[in-house]
Amino acid sequence: MRIYKEFRFDAAHFLPQAPEGHPNRRVHGHSFRAVIWLEGQVDSTSGLVMNFEVFKHEIEAFHVELDHHMLNEIPGLENPTLELITMWLWDRMKPRLPQLCRIELHRDSCNEGCIYDGPEDK
């Protein structure tokens, strides 16, 4: 069984690896939507994979760390592409959420996103 919880954040960034003159090399902002997926067995007593309030509490720290910040200033996000932000989230969430099985990161205004199911050597 899989369950998910979403959180949204607005943040500024620039892509230092973008070619000279490319708009993404300049500071700009986006509204992001993160979808965090857990996979596990339904507990026979509670009927839940995980209590959604506990789930929300576990991901709230990441919302606070990212929302209305300059992503390039966060250690590990010096080159904050969708792909690298998603992997950064995985690396930090997995110890707190061992049932983590997927992270989606969307920039809805750009109609683009990234889906990460964890490292291939899980």
Contacts in CASP RR format, 6 or more apart in sequence:
PFRMAT RR
TARGET T0000
AUTHOR 0000-0000-0000
METHOD contacts of the structure
MODEL  1
MRIYKEFRFDAAHFLPQAPEGHPNRRVHGHSFRAVIWLEGQVDSTSGLVM
NFEVFKHEIEAFHVELDHHMLNEIPGLENPTLELITMWLWDRMKPRLPQL
CRIELHRDSCNEGCIYDGPEDK
1 39 0 8 1.000
1 40 0 8 1.000
1 41 0 8 1.000
1 42 0 8 1.000
1 49 0 8 1.000
2 37 0 8 1.000
2 38 0 8 1.000
2 39 0 8 1.000
2 40 0 8 1.000
2 49 0 8 1.000
2 101 0 8 1.000
2 102 0 8 1.000
3 37 0 8 1.000
3 38 0 8 1.000
3 49 0 8 1.000
3 50 0 8 1.000
3 52 0 8 1.000
3 55 0 8 1.000
4 35 0 8 1.000
4 36 0 8 1.000
4 37 0 8 1.000
4 38 0 8 1.000
4 102 0 8 1.000
5 35 0 8 1.000
5 36 0 8 1.000
5 52 0 8 1.000
5 55 0 8 1.000
5 56 0 8 1.000
5 59 0 8 1.000
6 33 0 8 1.000
6 34 0 8 1.000
6 35 0 8 1.000
6 36 0 8 1.000
7 33 0 8 1.000
7 34 0 8 1.000
7 36 0 8 1.000
7 59 0 8 1.000
7 60 0 8 1.000
7 62 0 8 1.000
7 63 0 8 1.000
8 31 0 8 1.000
8 32 0 8 1.000
8 33 0 8 1.000
8 34 0 8 1.000
8 63 0 8 1.000
9 31 0 8 1.000
9 32 0 8 1.000
9 34 0 8 1.000
9 63 0 8 1.000
9 66 0 8 1.000
9 67 0 8 1.000
9 68 0 8 1.000
10 29 0 8 1.000
10 30 0 8 1.000
10 31 0 8 1.000
10 32 0 8 1.000
10 67 0 8 1.000
10 68 0 8 1.000
11 29 0 8 1.000
11 30 0 8 1.000
11 32 0 8 1.000
11 66 0 8 1.000
11 67 0 8 1.000
11 68 0 8 1.000
11 69 0 8 1.000
11 70 0 8 1.000
11 71 0 8 1.000
12 27 0 8 1.000
12 28 0 8 1.000
12 29 0 8 1.000
12 69 0 8 1.000
12 70 0 8 1.000
12 71 0 8 1.000
13 27 0 8 1.000
13 28 0 8 1.000
13 29 0 8 1.000
13 30 0 8 1.000
13 70 0 8 1.000
13 71 0 8 1.000
13 72 0 8 1.000
13 77 0 8 1.000
13 80 0 8 1.000
14 24 0 8 1.000
14 25 0 8 1.000
14 26 0 8 1.000
14 27 0 8 1.000
14 28 0 8 1.000
14 72 0 8 1.000
15 22 0 8 1.000
15 24 0 8 1.000
15 25 0 8 1.000
15 79 0 8 1.000
15 80 0 8 1.000
15 81 0 8 1.000
16 25 0 8 1.000
16 72 0 8 1.000
16 78 0 8 1.000
16 79 0 8 1.000
17 79 0 8 1.000
18 24 0 8 1.000
18 25 0 8 1.000
19 25 0 8 1.000
27 70 0 8 1.000
30 107 0 8 1.000
30 109 0 8 1.000
30 110 0 8 1.000
31 107 0 8 1.000
31 108 0 8 1.000
31 109 0 8 1.000
32 66 0 8 1.000
32 85 0 8 1.000
32 105 0 8 1.000
32 106 0 8 1.000
32 107 0 8 1.000
33 104 0 8 1.000
33 105 0 8 1.000
33 106 0 8 1.000
33 107 0 8 1.000
33 108 0 8 1.000
34 59 0 8 1.000
34 62 0 8 1.000
34 89 0 8 1.000
34 103 0 8 1.000
34 104 0 8 1.000
34 105 0 8 1.000
34 106 0 8 1.000
35 102 0 8 1.000
35 103 0 8 1.000
35 104 0 8 1.000
35 105 0 8 1.000
35 106 0 8 1.000
36 55 0 8 1.000
36 59 0 8 1.000
36 89 0 8 1.000
36 93 0 8 1.000
36 97 0 8 1.000
36 100 0 8 1.000
36 102 0 8 1.000
36 103 0 8 1.000
37 100 0 8 1.000
37 101 0 8 1.000
37 102 0 8 1.000
37 103 0 8 1.000
37 104 0 8 1.000
38 49 0 8 1.000
38 50 0 8 1.000
38 55 0 8 1.000
38 97 0 8 1.000
38 99 0 8 1.000
38 100 0 8 1.000
38 101 0 8 1.000
39 49 0 8 1.000
39 99 0 8 1.000
39 101 0 8 1.000
39 102 0 8 1.000
40 49 0 8 1.000
40 99 0 8 1.000
41 49 0 8 1.000
42 48 0 8 1.000
42 49 0 8 1.000
43 49 0 8 1.000
49 99 0 8 1.000
50 99 0 8 1.000
55 97 0 8 1.000
58 93 0 8 1.000
58 96 0 8 1.000
58 97 0 8 1.000
59 93 0 8 1.000
59 97 0 8 1.000
62 89 0 8 1.000
62 92 0 8 1.000
62 93 0 8 1.000
65 74 0 8 1.000
66 74 0 8 1.000
71 77 0 8 1.000
71 80 0 8 1.000
71 85 0 8 1.000
72 78 0 8 1.000
72 79 0 8 1.000
72 80 0 8 1.000
74 80 0 8 1.000
76 88 0 8 1.000
77 84 0 8 1.000
77 85 0 8 1.000
77 88 0 8 1.000
82 105 0 8 1.000
82 107 0 8 1.000
82 112 0 8 1.000
82 113 0 8 1.000
82 114 0 8 1.000
83 114 0 8 1.000
83 116 0 8 1.000
85 105 0 8 1.000
85 114 0 8 1.000
86 103 0 8 1.000
86 104 0 8 1.000
86 105 0 8 1.000
86 114 0 8 1.000
86 115 0 8 1.000
86 116 0 8 1.000
87 116 0 8 1.000
87 118 0 8 1.000
89 103 0 8 1.000
89 105 0 8 1.000
90 100 0 8 1.000
90 103 0 8 1.000
90 116 0 8 1.000
90 118 0 8 1.000
90 119 0 8 1.000
93 100 0 8 1.000
93 103 0 8 1.000
94 100 0 8 1.000
101 117 0 8 1.000
102 115 0 8 1.000
102 116 0 8 1.000
102 117 0 8 1.000
102 118 0 8 1.000
103 115 0 8 1.000
103 116 0 8 1.000
103 118 0 8 1.000
104 113 0 8 1.000
104 114 0 8 1.000
104 115 0 8 1.000
104 116 0 8 1.000
105 113 0 8 1.000
105 114 0 8 1.000
105 116 0 8 1.000
106 112 0 8 1.000
106 113 0 8 1.000
107 113 0 8 1.000
END
